[in-house]
Amino acid sequence: MTFDFDAVQTLGIAIMVLYTGMLVIHHTSFLRNNDIPVPVVGGLLFAILTSLAYGKFELSLHFDMALKEPMMLAFFASIGLGADLRMLARGGQQLLVFGVICVIYLVIQDGIGMLTAIGLDLHPLVGLLSGSITLSGGHGTGAAWAERFSNTANLAGAMELAMACATFGLILGGLIGGPVAGRLIRKHGLKPETGPQTVQDDAPPEEDPINADNFLLSLFYIVVCLAGGKLLVTAMSGFTFTLPTFVWSLMIGVVIRNGTFFHKQIRVHPASTGMIGSLSLSLFLAMALMSLQLWELLGLAGPLLVLLGVQVTGIVIFATIITFRFMGGQYDAAIVAGGHCGFGLGATPTAVANMEALTQRFGSAPQAFLVVPLMGAFFIDLLNAIVIQGYLSLPIFGF
């Protein structure tokens, strides 16, 4: 039996999934204490229940995900609209340090995947697919490389493996980021900085309460970012090198945000923009997780558990020791470590969801919210491509 849901019904179910996650977290101290994001809890629970219903009653649900991509783009647009380049100038050194940290981990991540695959008597390319290609790269990067490996190396089941790794990576990234950062905060007694925010001393007042005018203007800016991003992708389609839509949307947001310094008639209301971004992120993750068809991944369960188990251990150790220490060992560094777990296994939205869950409990971390989204949106895919090409140049692959 199959039930089809249109876009509006899918949105309604996603909202119910979020409320379910809130309810479960409210009544589960373990989830509260470990700062697991609401959409991860609700979406994963929904996916498990629908999988059980499919197995017992052959009940299948099909969702119209027309709103899923706009929600993701709106989230990235909100990041751009909140990116004060004066703050980036102050945090440029941290962004550079975090970039070096990410490159080192990409190399380690693929090395872990290769060694684990060889230990399981699998093709080394399986190790790359279960490494940075899918975990740091996500579904899109995984699909592109899986198709290439299928065509050039006759790797059987490459696409299924790539989608399974990217999917479970998304889940695991949302599950471990909060506990890792929360443990660091409690262990070291860390507190958010309470010093003066000199970056915004000459900025216009931005603490007005959210009202219809502020919210509508922020929503308009978000729509401009989404529409502009689509237009730029179409315009740049003939070029050899182009950027994905979410990067263009984010960049348009950055231009609008920093245009406020040169034209006083342009104003951005951070509270309204942040609310839209937070809601968009939650709905995007809820839709991504509630549409999982877990029963299709059971055939890969054995090797997948080993491959992902080793990768989870790797990112936990690396984020706890290396990311936290070299990002300064302070409160913001702990939040960055939680975010690194998010996009080191899943995606930038998962990283931000981890950080939002943490800051709602422990306090704000503005530097972390600048460094992690910028790295995840702008640089990680480029760095990942360089590392992957480096591994493929090894004699073992013959590329």
Protein Blocks (a to p, Z undefined) as FASTA:
>chain_A
ZZdddfklmmmmmmmmmmmmmmmmmmmmklmmnopafklmmmmmmmmmmmmmmmmnopac
dddfklmmmmmmmmmmmmmmmmcfklmmmmmmmmmmmmmmmmmmmmmmmmmmmmmmmmno
pafklmmmmmmmmmmnommlmmmmmmmmmmmnopghklmmmmmmmmmmmmmmmmmmmmmm
mmmmmmnopacdfbdcfklmmpccfkbccdfklmmmmmmmmmmmmmmmmmmmmmmmmpmb
dcdfklmmmmmmmmmmmmmmmomkbccdfklmmmmmmmmmmmmmmmmmmmpcfklmmmmm
mmmmmmmmmmmmmmmmmmmmmmmmmnnopaklmmmmmmmmmmmmmcmklmmmmmmmmmmm
nopcfklmmmmmmmmmmmmmmmmmmmmmmmmmpmkloZZ
